[in-house]
Amino acid sequence: MDTPVARRESDTSFHLQKVGGIAVLMILLVFSAWWLFMRNQRFIPHPPAVPASPVPTIPISGSGCAVAGCSRQLCVEENRADEIVTTCEWQEEYECYKTATCERQKNGNCGWTETAALTQCLQVQ
């Protein structure tokens, strides 16, 4: 019959240190996982982004330019107007472009023709 081996105090102490160390590591692991979760929030499903509905462009006959942008604030090349995507926000100055002329400028690019009325409106806004 085998006789039980008496444990020394140092063996028990080592065992407790080992178990305590594992417990500390487990706590650190759980805390790290929680921190990453809260920091990145990768596991919380976000609502899908709502794509902006395309805003039809307004071609300017004969000039090759078109008014584009969600707020109709851009004057661009007619063949590129459908590719333009902007945020849908409103700024007071966009009101001025409702009556402005979008046409080809002297430099060959499309743009808003600077008139006294447009300049004055932009200064007021």
C-alpha positions in Angstrom: 0.0 0.0 0.0 1.3 3.4 -1.0 1.7 5.9 1.8 0.7 9.4 1.1 3.5 11.8 0.5 3.5 14.7 2.8 3.5 18.0 1.0 5.9 20.6 1.9 4.8 24.2 2.5 6.9 25.3 -0.4 5.0 23.0 -2.8 1.7 24.4 -1.6 2.9 27.9 -1.9 4.2 27.3 -5.4 0.8 25.7 -6.4 -1.1 28.7 -5.0 1.2 31.1 -6.8 0.7 29.2 -10.1 -3.1 29.2 -9.7 -3.1 32.9 -8.7 -1.0 33.8 -11.7 -3.4 31.9 -14.0 -6.3 33.8 -12.5 -4.6 37.1 -13.0 -3.9 36.2 -16.6 -7.5 35.2 -17.2 -8.7 38.5 -15.7 -6.3 40.4 -17.9 -7.5 38.5 -20.9 -11.2 39.2 -20.2 -10.5 42.8 -19.5 -8.4 43.2 -22.7 -11.2 41.6 -24.8 -13.8 43.9 -23.2 -11.6 46.9 -23.8 -11.1 46.1 -27.4 -14.8 45.4 -27.8 -15.7 48.8 -26.3 -13.0 50.6 -28.2 -13.7 49.2 -31.7 -17.3 48.1 -31.2 -16.8 45.6 -34.0 -19.3 43.2 -32.7 -22.2 45.7 -32.5 -24.1 45.6 -35.8 -24.3 49.0 -37.2 -27.2 50.0 -39.4 -26.3 49.8 -43.1 -25.4 53.1 -44.6 -28.3 54.5 -46.7 -27.0 55.3 -50.1 -27.8 58.7 -51.3 -30.4 58.7 -54.0 -29.0 59.9 -57.3 -29.9 63.5 -58.0 -30.6 64.1 -61.7 -28.3 66.6 -63.3 -29.5 69.5 -65.2 -27.7 69.8 -68.5 -27.1 73.3 -69.8 -27.9 73.2 -73.5 -25.0 73.8 -75.8 -22.4 74.6 -73.2 -21.4 71.0 -72.3 -21.8 72.0 -68.6 -24.4 70.7 -66.1 -25.6 71.7 -62.6 -24.9 68.8 -60.2 -24.6 68.0 -56.5 -27.3 67.1 -54.0 -27.8 70.8 -53.3 -27.3 71.8 -56.9 -24.2 73.7 -55.9 -21.8 72.5 -58.5 -21.2 73.4 -62.2 -19.4 70.5 -63.9 -18.7 68.9 -67.2 -21.9 67.4 -68.5 -20.3 64.0 -69.3 -19.0 63.7 -65.7 -22.1 65.1 -63.9 -23.6 61.7 -63.3 -20.4 60.5 -61.6 -20.4 63.4 -59.0 -21.4 62.4 -55.5 -21.7 65.0 -52.8 -23.1 65.1 -49.3 -26.6 66.3 -48.9 -26.2 69.4 -46.7 -27.4 72.9 -47.2 -25.4 76.1 -46.9 -27.0 79.5 -47.2 -24.7 80.3 -50.1 -26.2 77.6 -52.2 -29.3 79.7 -52.5 -27.3 82.1 -54.7 -26.6 79.4 -57.3 -30.3 78.9 -58.0 -30.3 81.9 -60.3 -26.6 81.8 -61.3 -25.5 80.7 -64.8 -23.5 77.5 -65.1 -21.5 77.6 -68.4 -18.1 77.2 -69.9 -15.7 79.9 -68.7 -12.9 81.7 -70.5 -10.4 79.1 -69.2 -12.3 76.3 -70.9 -13.7 74.8 -67.6 -17.3 74.7 -66.5 -18.1 77.1 -63.7 -20.5 79.6 -62.3 -20.4 82.9 -64.3 -19.5 85.6 -61.8 -22.1 88.4 -62.1 -22.6 91.3 -59.9 -25.8 89.7 -58.6 -24.0 86.4 -57.7 -21.1 88.2 -56.1 -23.5 90.4 -54.0 -25.6 87.3 -53.0 -22.5 85.4 -51.9 -21.3 88.3 -49.8 -24.6 88.6 -48.1 -24.9 84.9 -47.4 
